[in-house]
């Protein structure tokens, strides 16, 4: 039998009024409620691609360096792993902070966000604006996620699950800017509302492929055998690895140990701007 609460044809006005009152009473009953409108799955906002920031600098202010070191010593995330973050040191002779790793660069980015928001970590796209500035150094700038197995598989799975919640059909390989990522107490990488990432096929090119042009993330956009710039990739294209701009303007995407740091490493910052 078809239910038809609204059909009052042929009823008196009083009868119609009783029908409507009965209908309202039933709808207001706790046992009979209209079906609620449930929100659909949350959709990740489309990433905002900012033009490169050309105002890049190293940590040459001793006071800024001291504040970063105090932050690393005070925050539990970093203080439990001081052996990794103490690799950022001060060079008195040249008045510059030396050393860098995937962890250190990410940690400095976290410092800027909460302690000195007028600065932020430089992206690979920012570094591309002044390659000559980095000819003698290396600058950590990103992560390469190629699969959830292989090297650093635990951290790879951790960040992949976050990516899937934002983009259920996301594919490999994925580039993630270190700017906008945050570390937790287990040194896993976590996405934030400032995270930028993209599918980047160049991360699976043969190691040593030459290129000259870069895309809006600062990544190789096409192969160019006439160029001296190269991208270095691992033989086994699996897992999660660190990426950095090398001293010869190479892009290296094969770092296995996120704590590795050397004296030629520099943390590059830019003046912050709103996204």
ChimeraX commands (.cxc) that place a marker at each C-alpha (Angstrom):
marker #1 position 0.00,0.00,0.00 radius 0.5
marker #1 position 1.32,3.44,-0.93 radius 0.5
marker #1 position 1.56,5.92,1.89 radius 0.5
marker #1 position 0.12,9.30,1.05 radius 0.5
marker #1 position 0.20,11.65,4.04 radius 0.5
marker #1 position -0.85,14.68,2.06 radius 0.5
marker #1 position -3.98,13.47,0.26 radius 0.5
marker #1 position -6.96,15.15,2.01 radius 0.5
marker #1 position -9.22,15.41,-0.99 radius 0.5
marker #1 position -12.89,15.24,0.05 radius 0.5
marker #1 position -12.25,15.99,3.74 radius 0.5
marker #1 position -13.74,18.93,5.65 radius 0.5
marker #1 position -11.52,21.79,6.79 radius 0.5
marker #1 position -11.58,20.39,10.33 radius 0.5
marker #1 position -10.68,16.96,9.02 radius 0.5
marker #1 position -7.81,18.38,6.99 radius 0.5
marker #1 position -6.53,20.23,10.05 radius 0.5
marker #1 position -6.63,17.00,12.12 radius 0.5
marker #1 position -4.71,15.17,9.37 radius 0.5
marker #1 position -1.99,17.79,9.26 radius 0.5
marker #1 position -1.70,17.92,13.05 radius 0.5
marker #1 position -1.40,14.12,13.14 radius 0.5
marker #1 position 1.28,14.23,10.45 radius 0.5
marker #1 position 3.30,16.86,12.32 radius 0.5
marker #1 position 2.98,14.88,15.55 radius 0.5
marker #1 position 4.29,11.72,13.86 radius 0.5
marker #1 position 7.21,13.58,12.29 radius 0.5
marker #1 position 8.14,15.11,15.63 radius 0.5
marker #1 position 8.02,11.76,17.38 radius 0.5
marker #1 position 11.49,10.51,18.48 radius 0.5
marker #1 position 10.73,7.20,16.79 radius 0.5
marker #1 position 9.99,8.72,13.39 radius 0.5
marker #1 position 12.43,11.35,12.25 radius 0.5
marker #1 position 13.19,12.56,8.75 radius 0.5
marker #1 position 16.35,11.01,7.38 radius 0.5
marker #1 position 19.26,13.30,8.29 radius 0.5
marker #1 position 21.40,14.74,5.51 radius 0.5
marker #1 position 24.84,13.34,6.14 radius 0.5
marker #1 position 27.92,15.14,4.87 radius 0.5
marker #1 position 29.84,13.41,2.12 radius 0.5
marker #1 position 33.50,12.44,2.43 radius 0.5
marker #1 position 35.80,15.39,3.01 radius 0.5
marker #1 position 37.51,16.56,-0.16 radius 0.5
marker #1 position 41.06,17.82,-0.02 radius 0.5
marker #1 position 41.43,21.35,-1.35 radius 0.5
marker #1 position 43.30,21.66,-4.60 radius 0.5
marker #1 position 46.94,22.51,-3.87 radius 0.5
marker #1 position 47.79,26.16,-4.38 radius 0.5
marker #1 position 50.85,26.53,-6.57 radius 0.5
marker #1 position 52.78,29.66,-5.63 radius 0.5
marker #1 position 55.28,31.28,-7.96 radius 0.5
marker #1 position 58.88,30.75,-6.86 radius 0.5
marker #1 position 60.14,33.02,-4.10 radius 0.5
marker #1 position 63.44,34.58,-5.14 radius 0.5
marker #1 position 64.33,36.04,-1.73 radius 0.5
marker #1 position 66.40,33.07,-0.51 radius 0.5
marker #1 position 68.97,33.15,2.27 radius 0.5
marker #1 position 70.97,30.87,4.56 radius 0.5
marker #1 position 70.89,31.06,8.36 radius 0.5
marker #1 position 73.55,33.73,8.82 radius 0.5
marker #1 position 72.02,35.40,11.89 radius 0.5
marker #1 position 73.52,33.87,15.04 radius 0.5
marker #1 position 70.46,34.87,17.07 radius 0.5
marker #1 position 68.19,33.04,14.65 radius 0.5
marker #1 position 70.45,29.98,14.84 radius 0.5
marker #1 position 70.41,30.10,18.65 radius 0.5
marker #1 position 66.61,30.26,18.69 radius 0.5
marker #1 position 66.39,27.23,16.41 radius 0.5
marker #1 position 68.76,25.26,18.66 radius 0.5
marker #1 position 66.73,26.22,21.76 radius 0.5
marker #1 position 63.60,25.02,19.98 radius 0.5
marker #1 position 65.22,21.68,19.14 radius 0.5
marker #1 position 66.36,21.27,22.75 radius 0.5
marker #1 position 63.01,22.22,24.28 radius 0.5
marker #1 position 60.45,20.41,22.10 radius 0.5
marker #1 position 60.03,16.73,22.98 radius 0.5
marker #1 position 59.82,15.70,19.33 radius 0.5
marker #1 position 63.40,16.86,18.83 radius 0.5
marker #1 position 64.91,16.54,22.31 radius 0.5
marker #1 position 64.41,12.76,22.21 radius 0.5
marker #1 position 66.54,12.64,19.05 radius 0.5
marker #1 position 69.24,15.19,19.82 radius 0.5
marker #1 position 71.90,13.14,18.07 radius 0.5
marker #1 position 70.11,13.85,14.79 radius 0.5
marker #1 position 69.34,17.54,15.29 radius 0.5
marker #1 position 72.67,18.49,16.85 radius 0.5
marker #1 position 74.17,18.11,13.38 radius 0.5
marker #1 position 73.05,21.66,12.67 radius 0.5
marker #1 position 76.08,23.65,13.87 radius 0.5
marker #1 position 77.45,27.19,13.73 radius 0.5
marker #1 position 80.49,28.15,11.67 radius 0.5
marker #1 position 82.04,31.18,13.41 radius 0.5
marker #1 position 84.58,31.82,10.68 radius 0.5
marker #1 position 81.91,32.22,8.00 radius 0.5
marker #1 position 78.98,33.27,10.22 radius 0.5
marker #1 position 76.59,30.66,8.89 radius 0.5
marker #1 position 74.74,27.59,10.15 radius 0.5
marker #1 position 76.16,24.45,8.57 radius 0.5
marker #1 position 74.83,20.94,8.14 radius 0.5
marker #1 position 71.46,19.80,6.90 radius 0.5
marker #1 position 69.40,16.65,6.63 radius 0.5
marker #1 position 65.84,15.72,5.72 radius 0.5
marker #1 position 64.99,15.80,9.43 radius 0.5
marker #1 position 66.82,19.07,10.17 radius 0.5
marker #1 position 65.23,20.94,7.26 radius 0.5
marker #1 position 61.75,19.71,8.22 radius 0.5
marker #1 position 62.41,20.67,11.86 radius 0.5
marker #1 position 63.53,24.17,10.88 radius 0.5
marker #1 position 60.34,24.51,8.84 radius 0.5
marker #1 position 58.34,23.60,11.96 radius 0.5
marker #1 position 60.31,26.17,13.97 radius 0.5
marker #1 position 59.48,28.89,11.47 radius 0.5
marker #1 position 55.79,28.05,11.47 radius 0.5
marker #1 position 55.38,28.36,15.24 radius 0.5
marker #1 position 58.22,30.63,16.39 radius 0.5
marker #1 position 59.14,32.94,13.51 radius 0.5
marker #1 position 56.37,32.87,10.89 radius 0.5
marker #1 position 58.04,35.69,8.97 radius 0.5
marker #1 position 60.34,32.99,7.58 radius 0.5
marker #1 position 59.67,29.63,5.95 radius 0.5
marker #1 position 61.61,26.76,4.46 radius 0.5
marker #1 position 62.57,27.22,0.82 radius 0.5
marker #1 position 60.98,24.87,-1.70 radius 0.5
marker #1 position 62.69,23.20,-4.63 radius 0.5
marker #1 position 60.88,25.69,-6.88 radius 0.5
marker #1 position 62.46,28.55,-4.90 radius 0.5
marker #1 position 65.94,27.05,-5.23 radius 0.5
marker #1 position 65.57,26.93,-9.01 radius 0.5
marker #1 position 65.55,30.74,-9.16 radius 0.5
marker #1 position 69.22,31.06,-8.14 radius 0.5
marker #1 position 71.13,27.85,-8.84 radius 0.5
marker #1 position 74.46,29.68,-8.82 radius 0.5
marker #1 position 73.94,30.51,-5.13 radius 0.5
marker #1 position 74.06,26.81,-4.22 radius 0.5
marker #1 position 76.98,25.65,-6.36 radius 0.5
marker #1 position 79.14,24.76,-3.36 radius 0.5
marker #1 position 76.37,23.36,-1.16 radius 0.5
marker #1 position 73.50,20.92,-0.96 radius 0.5
marker #1 position 69.97,21.89,0.08 radius 0.5
marker #1 position 67.38,19.39,1.35 radius 0.5
marker #1 position 64.05,20.12,-0.30 radius 0.5
marker #1 position 61.73,17.12,-0.62 radius 0.5
marker #1 position 60.66,13.51,-0.28 radius 0.5
marker #1 position 60.20,10.91,-2.99 radius 0.5
marker #1 position 57.49,8.33,-2.23 radius 0.5
marker #1 position 57.70,5.50,-4.76 radius 0.5
marker #1 position 55.89,2.68,-2.90 radius 0.5
marker #1 position 54.96,1.53,0.60 radius 0.5
marker #1 position 57.53,-1.26,0.61 radius 0.5
marker #1 position 61.30,-1.07,0.30 radius 0.5
marker #1 position 63.48,1.47,2.09 radius 0.5
marker #1 position 61.86,3.35,5.02 radius 0.5
marker #1 position 58.67,1.33,4.54 radius 0.5
marker #1 position 57.17,2.24,7.94 radius 0.5
marker #1 position 57.41,5.95,7.22 radius 0.5
marker #1 position 56.30,5.37,3.64 radius 0.5
marker #1 position 53.10,3.65,4.78 radius 0.5
marker #1 position 52.47,6.37,7.36 radius 0.5
marker #1 position 52.52,9.21,4.87 radius 0.5
marker #1 position 50.79,7.21,2.12 radius 0.5
marker #1 position 47.75,6.62,4.36 radius 0.5
marker #1 position 47.49,10.37,4.83 radius 0.5
marker #1 position 47.74,11.00,1.11 radius 0.5
marker #1 position 45.03,8.42,0.39 radius 0.5
marker #1 position 42.61,10.22,2.69 radius 0.5
marker #1 position 43.09,13.34,0.62 radius 0.5
marker #1 position 43.26,11.66,-2.76 radius 0.5
marker #1 position 41.97,8.06,-2.70 radius 0.5
marker #1 position 43.23,7.37,-6.24 radius 0.5
marker #1 position 46.69,8.84,-5.81 radius 0.5
marker #1 position 49.44,7.07,-7.76 radius 0.5
marker #1 position 53.20,6.68,-7.39 radius 0.5
marker #1 position 55.73,8.23,-7.51 radius 0.5
marker #1 position 54.89,11.24,-5.35 radius 0.5
marker #1 position 57.05,14.27,-4.69 radius 0.5
marker #1 position 56.43,16.10,-1.40 radius 0.5
marker #1 position 57.96,19.48,-0.54 radius 0.5
marker #1 position 59.61,19.38,2.89 radius 0.5
marker #1 position 58.04,22.79,3.48 radius 0.5
marker #1 position 54.63,22.11,4.98 radius 0.5
marker #1 position 55.50,18.72,6.47 radius 0.5
marker #1 position 55.82,18.09,10.20 radius 0.5
marker #1 position 57.55,15.40,12.24 radius 0.5
marker #1 position 56.01,13.48,15.14 radius 0.5
marker #1 position 57.68,11.83,18.13 radius 0.5
marker #1 position 58.49,8.75,16.03 radius 0.5
marker #1 position 60.00,10.93,13.30 radius 0.5
marker #1 position 57.19,10.12,10.90 radius 0.5
marker #1 position 56.30,12.78,8.36 radius 0.5
marker #1 position 52.83,14.29,8.62 radius 0.5
marker #1 position 50.83,16.37,6.17 radius 0.5
marker #1 position 49.48,19.78,7.16 radius 0.5
marker #1 position 47.23,22.31,5.46 radius 0.5
marker #1 position 50.40,23.79,3.94 radius 0.5
marker #1 position 51.66,20.55,2.40 radius 0.5
marker #1 position 52.38,20.53,-1.33 radius 0.5
marker #1 position 52.82,17.35,-3.34 radius 0.5
marker #1 position 52.35,16.00,-6.84 radius 0.5
marker #1 position 52.72,12.91,-8.98 radius 0.5
marker #1 position 56.18,13.24,-10.51 radius 0.5
marker #1 position 57.16,10.70,-13.16 radius 0.5
marker #1 position 60.72,12.06,-13.25 radius 0.5
marker #1 position 61.37,10.38,-9.88 radius 0.5
marker #1 position 61.35,7.05,-11.74 radius 0.5
marker #1 position 63.59,8.08,-14.62 radius 0.5
marker #1 position 66.83,6.21,-15.10 radius 0.5
marker #1 position 69.51,7.61,-12.81 radius 0.5
marker #1 position 71.67,10.22,-14.53 radius 0.5
marker #1 position 69.03,11.40,-17.00 radius 0.5
marker #1 position 69.77,14.93,-18.24 radius 0.5
marker #1 position 67.25,17.74,-18.12 radius 0.5
marker #1 position 67.16,21.52,-18.43 radius 0.5
marker #1 position 63.60,22.67,-17.79 radius 0.5
marker #1 position 61.72,22.43,-14.49 radius 0.5
marker #1 position 58.01,22.50,-13.67 radius 0.5
marker #1 position 56.08,24.55,-11.11 radius 0.5
marker #1 position 57.46,22.36,-8.29 radius 0.5
marker #1 position 61.03,22.85,-9.51 radius 0.5
marker #1 position 61.22,19.26,-10.79 radius 0.5
marker #1 position 62.57,18.08,-14.16 radius 0.5
marker #1 position 59.81,18.48,-16.74 radius 0.5
marker #1 position 61.43,16.83,-19.79 radius 0.5
marker #1 position 64.62,15.03,-20.72 radius 0.5
marker #1 position 67.37,16.99,-22.49 radius 0.5
marker #1 position 70.51,15.12,-23.50 radius 0.5
marker #1 position 72.25,18.42,-24.32 radius 0.5
marker #1 position 72.01,19.70,-20.75 radius 0.5
marker #1 position 74.54,19.12,-17.98 radius 0.5
marker #1 position 71.89,18.95,-15.23 radius 0.5
marker #1 position 70.98,15.45,-14.06 radius 0.5
marker #1 position 68.48,13.74,-11.80 radius 0.5
marker #1 position 69.77,10.86,-9.69 radius 0.5
marker #1 position 67.36,8.08,-8.75 radius 0.5
marker #1 position 67.87,4.76,-6.90 radius 0.5
marker #1 position 68.27,1.46,-8.71 radius 0.5
marker #1 position 65.35,0.01,-6.75 radius 0.5
marker #1 position 62.53,2.48,-7.21 radius 0.5
marker #1 position 60.65,1.68,-4.02 radius 0.5
marker #1 position 59.99,3.15,-0.60 radius 0.5
marker #1 position 60.49,6.66,0.75 radius 0.5
marker #1 position 63.68,8.66,0.22 radius 0.5
marker #1 position 65.01,12.14,0.80 radius 0.5
marker #1 position 65.67,14.58,-2.04 radius 0.5
marker #1 position 68.01,17.53,-2.32 radius 0.5
marker #1 position 69.59,19.97,-4.72 radius 0.5
marker #1 position 73.26,19.04,-5.06 radius 0.5
marker #1 position 76.28,21.28,-5.48 radius 0.5
marker #1 position 76.36,20.80,-9.27 radius 0.5
marker #1 position 72.66,21.67,-9.64 radius 0.5
marker #1 position 71.78,17.99,-9.79 radius 0.5
marker #1 position 68.53,16.84,-8.21 radius 0.5
marker #1 position 69.22,13.78,-6.06 radius 0.5
marker #1 position 66.22,11.69,-5.00 radius 0.5
marker #1 position 67.93,8.65,-3.52 radius 0.5
marker #1 position 68.75,9.47,0.13 radius 0.5
marker #1 position 68.07,6.46,2.37 radius 0.5
marker #1 position 69.00,7.88,5.81 radius 0.5
marker #1 position 67.00,10.99,6.71 radius 0.5
marker #1 position 69.48,11.95,9.47 radius 0.5
marker #1 position 72.53,12.12,7.18 radius 0.5
marker #1 position 74.21,15.52,7.33 radius 0.5
marker #1 position 77.45,17.02,6.05 radius 0.5
marker #1 position 79.33,20.29,6.50 radius 0.5
marker #1 position 78.41,21.46,2.99 radius 0.5
marker #1 position 74.73,21.27,3.83 radius 0.5
marker #1 position 72.77,24.49,4.23 radius 0.5
marker #1 position 69.21,25.17,5.33 radius 0.5
marker #1 position 67.67,27.66,2.90 radius 0.5
marker #1 position 64.90,30.00,4.04 radius 0.5
marker #1 position 62.69,32.55,2.34 radius 0.5
marker #1 position 60.61,35.40,3.65 radius 0.5
marker #1 position 57.13,34.08,4.23 radius 0.5
marker #1 position 54.13,35.20,2.26 radius 0.5
marker #1 position 50.50,34.22,2.46 radius 0.5
marker #1 position 49.36,31.30,0.29 radius 0.5
marker link #1:1,2 radius 0.2
marker link #1:2,3 radius 0.2
marker link #1:3,4 radius 0.2
marker link #1:4,5 radius 0.2
marker link #1:5,6 radius 0.2
marker link #1:6,7 radius 0.2
marker link #1:7,8 radius 0.2
marker link #1:8,9 radius 0.2
marker link #1:9,10 radius 0.2
marker link #1:10,11 radius 0.2
marker link #1:11,12 radius 0.2
marker link #1:12,13 radius 0.2
marker link #1:13,14 radius 0.2
marker link #1:14,15 radius 0.2
marker link #1:15,16 radius 0.2
marker link #1:16,17 radius 0.2
marker link #1:17,18 radius 0.2
marker link #1:18,19 radius 0.2
marker link #1:19,20 radius 0.2
marker link #1:20,21 radius 0.2
marker link #1:21,22 radius 0.2
marker link #1:22,23 radius 0.2
marker link #1:23,24 radius 0.2
marker link #1:24,25 radius 0.2
marker link #1:25,26 radius 0.2
marker link #1:26,27 radius 0.2
marker link #1:27,28 radius 0.2
marker link #1:28,29 radius 0.2
marker link #1:29,30 radius 0.2
marker link #1:30,31 radius 0.2
marker link #1:31,32 radius 0.2
marker link #1:32,33 radius 0.2
marker link #1:33,34 radius 0.2
marker link #1:34,35 radius 0.2
marker link #1:35,36 radius 0.2
marker link #1:36,37 radius 0.2
marker link #1:37,38 radius 0.2
marker link #1:38,39 radius 0.2
marker link #1:39,40 radius 0.2
marker link #1:40,41 radius 0.2
marker link #1:41,42 radius 0.2
marker link #1:42,43 radius 0.2
marker link #1:43,44 radius 0.2
marker link #1:44,45 radius 0.2
marker link #1:45,46 radius 0.2
marker link #1:46,47 radius 0.2
marker link #1:47,48 radius 0.2
marker link #1:48,49 radius 0.2
marker link #1:49,50 radius 0.2
marker link #1:50,51 radius 0.2
marker link #1:51,52 radius 0.2
marker link #1:52,53 radius 0.2
marker link #1:53,54 radius 0.2
marker link #1:54,55 radius 0.2
marker link #1:55,56 radius 0.2
marker link #1:56,57 radius 0.2
marker link #1:57,58 radius 0.2
marker link #1:58,59 radius 0.2
marker link #1:59,60 radius 0.2
marker link #1:60,61 radius 0.2
marker link #1:61,62 radius 0.2
marker link #1:62,63 radius 0.2
marker link #1:63,64 radius 0.2
marker link #1:64,65 radius 0.2
marker link #1:65,66 radius 0.2
marker link #1:66,67 radius 0.2
marker link #1:67,68 radius 0.2
marker link #1:68,69 radius 0.2
marker link #1:69,70 radius 0.2
marker link #1:70,71 radius 0.2
marker link #1:71,72 radius 0.2
marker link #1:72,73 radius 0.2
marker link #1:73,74 radius 0.2
marker link #1:74,75 radius 0.2
marker link #1:75,76 radius 0.2
marker link #1:76,77 radius 0.2
marker link #1:77,78 radius 0.2
marker link #1:78,79 radius 0.2
marker link #1:79,80 radius 0.2
marker link #1:80,81 radius 0.2
marker link #1:81,82 radius 0.2
marker link #1:82,83 radius 0.2
marker link #1:83,84 radius 0.2
marker link #1:84,85 radius 0.2
marker link #1:85,86 radius 0.2
marker link #1:86,87 radius 0.2
marker link #1:87,88 radius 0.2
marker link #1:88,89 radius 0.2
marker link #1:89,90 radius 0.2
marker link #1:90,91 radius 0.2
marker link #1:91,92 radius 0.2
marker link #1:92,93 radius 0.2
marker link #1:93,94 radius 0.2
marker link #1:94,95 radius 0.2
marker link #1:95,96 radius 0.2
marker link #1:96,97 radius 0.2
marker link #1:97,98 radius 0.2
marker link #1:98,99 radius 0.2
marker link #1:99,100 radius 0.2
marker link #1:100,101 radius 0.2
marker link #1:101,102 radius 0.2
marker link #1:102,103 radius 0.2
marker link #1:103,104 radius 0.2
marker link #1:104,105 radius 0.2
marker link #1:105,106 radius 0.2
marker link #1:106,107 radius 0.2
marker link #1:107,108 radius 0.2
marker link #1:108,109 radius 0.2
marker link #1:109,110 radius 0.2
marker link #1:110,111 radius 0.2
marker link #1:111,112 radius 0.2
marker link #1:112,113 radius 0.2
marker link #1:113,114 radius 0.2
marker link #1:114,115 radius 0.2
marker link #1:115,116 radius 0.2
marker link #1:116,117 radius 0.2
marker link #1:117,118 radius 0.2
marker link #1:118,119 radius 0.2
marker link #1:119,120 radius 0.2
marker link #1:120,121 radius 0.2
marker link #1:121,122 radius 0.2
marker link #1:122,123 radius 0.2
marker link #1:123,124 radius 0.2
marker link #1:124,125 radius 0.2
marker link #1:125,126 radius 0.2
marker link #1:126,127 radius 0.2
marker link #1:127,128 radius 0.2
marker link #1:128,129 radius 0.2
marker link #1:129,130 radius 0.2
marker link #1:130,131 radius 0.2
marker link #1:131,132 radius 0.2
marker link #1:132,133 radius 0.2
marker link #1:133,134 radius 0.2
marker link #1:134,135 radius 0.2
marker link #1:135,136 radius 0.2
marker link #1:136,137 radius 0.2
marker link #1:137,138 radius 0.2
marker link #1:138,139 radius 0.2
marker link #1:139,140 radius 0.2
marker link #1:140,141 radius 0.2
marker link #1:141,142 radius 0.2
marker link #1:142,143 radius 0.2
marker link #1:143,144 radius 0.2
marker link #1:144,145 radius 0.2
marker link #1:145,146 radius 0.2
marker link #1:146,147 radius 0.2
marker link #1:147,148 radius 0.2
marker link #1:148,149 radius 0.2
marker link #1:149,150 radius 0.2
marker link #1:150,151 radius 0.2
marker link #1:151,152 radius 0.2
marker link #1:152,153 radius 0.2
marker link #1:153,154 radius 0.2
marker link #1:154,155 radius 0.2
marker link #1:155,156 radius 0.2
marker link #1:156,157 radius 0.2
marker link #1:157,158 radius 0.2
marker link #1:158,159 radius 0.2
marker link #1:159,160 radius 0.2
marker link #1:160,161 radius 0.2
marker link #1:161,162 radius 0.2
marker link #1:162,163 radius 0.2
marker link #1:163,164 radius 0.2
marker link #1:164,165 radius 0.2
marker link #1:165,166 radius 0.2
marker link #1:166,167 radius 0.2
marker link #1:167,168 radius 0.2
marker link #1:168,169 radius 0.2
marker link #1:169,170 radius 0.2
marker link #1:170,171 radius 0.2
marker link #1:171,172 radius 0.2
marker link #1:172,173 radius 0.2
marker link #1:173,174 radius 0.2
marker link #1:174,175 radius 0.2
marker link #1:175,176 radius 0.2
marker link #1:176,177 radius 0.2
marker link #1:177,178 radius 0.2
marker link #1:178,179 radius 0.2
marker link #1:179,180 radius 0.2
marker link #1:180,181 radius 0.2
marker link #1:181,182 radius 0.2
marker link #1:182,183 radius 0.2
marker link #1:183,184 radius 0.2
marker link #1:184,185 radius 0.2
marker link #1:185,186 radius 0.2
marker link #1:186,187 radius 0.2
marker link #1:187,188 radius 0.2
marker link #1:188,189 radius 0.2
marker link #1:189,190 radius 0.2
marker link #1:190,191 radius 0.2
marker link #1:191,192 radius 0.2
marker link #1:192,193 radius 0.2
marker link #1:193,194 radius 0.2
marker link #1:194,195 radius 0.2
marker link #1:195,196 radius 0.2
marker link #1:196,197 radius 0.2
marker link #1:197,198 radius 0.2
marker link #1:198,199 radius 0.2
marker link #1:199,200 radius 0.2
marker link #1:200,201 radius 0.2
marker link #1:201,202 radius 0.2
marker link #1:202,203 radius 0.2
marker link #1:203,204 radius 0.2
marker link #1:204,205 radius 0.2
marker link #1:205,206 radius 0.2
marker link #1:206,207 radius 0.2
marker link #1:207,208 radius 0.2
marker link #1:208,209 radius 0.2
marker link #1:209,210 radius 0.2
marker link #1:210,211 radius 0.2
marker link #1:211,212 radius 0.2
marker link #1:212,213 radius 0.2
marker link #1:213,214 radius 0.2
marker link #1:214,215 radius 0.2
marker link #1:215,216 radius 0.2
marker link #1:216,217 radius 0.2
marker link #1:217,218 radius 0.2
marker link #1:218,219 radius 0.2
marker link #1:219,220 radius 0.2
marker link #1:220,221 radius 0.2
marker link #1:221,222 radius 0.2
marker link #1:222,223 radius 0.2
marker link #1:223,224 radius 0.2
marker link #1:224,225 radius 0.2
marker link #1:225,226 radius 0.2
marker link #1:226,227 radius 0.2
marker link #1:227,228 radius 0.2
marker link #1:228,229 radius 0.2
marker link #1:229,230 radius 0.2
marker link #1:230,231 radius 0.2
marker link #1:231,232 radius 0.2
marker link #1:232,233 radius 0.2
marker link #1:233,234 radius 0.2
marker link #1:234,235 radius 0.2
marker link #1:235,236 radius 0.2
marker link #1:236,237 radius 0.2
marker link #1:237,238 radius 0.2
marker link #1:238,239 radius 0.2
marker link #1:239,240 radius 0.2
marker link #1:240,241 radius 0.2
marker link #1:241,242 radius 0.2
marker link #1:242,243 radius 0.2
marker link #1:243,244 radius 0.2
marker link #1:244,245 radius 0.2
marker link #1:245,246 radius 0.2
marker link #1:246,247 radius 0.2
marker link #1:247,248 radius 0.2
marker link #1:248,249 radius 0.2
marker link #1:249,250 radius 0.2
marker link #1:250,251 radius 0.2
marker link #1:251,252 radius 0.2
marker link #1:252,253 radius 0.2
marker link #1:253,254 radius 0.2
marker link #1:254,255 radius 0.2
marker link #1:255,256 radius 0.2
marker link #1:256,257 radius 0.2
marker link #1:257,258 radius 0.2
marker link #1:258,259 radius 0.2
marker link #1:259,260 radius 0.2
marker link #1:260,261 radius 0.2
marker link #1:261,262 radius 0.2
marker link #1:262,263 radius 0.2
marker link #1:263,264 radius 0.2
marker link #1:264,265 radius 0.2
marker link #1:265,266 radius 0.2
marker link #1:266,267 radius 0.2
marker link #1:267,268 radius 0.2
marker link #1:268,269 radius 0.2
marker link #1:269,270 radius 0.2
marker link #1:270,271 radius 0.2
marker link #1:271,272 radius 0.2
marker link #1:272,273 radius 0.2
marker link #1:273,274 radius 0.2
marker link #1:274,275 radius 0.2
view
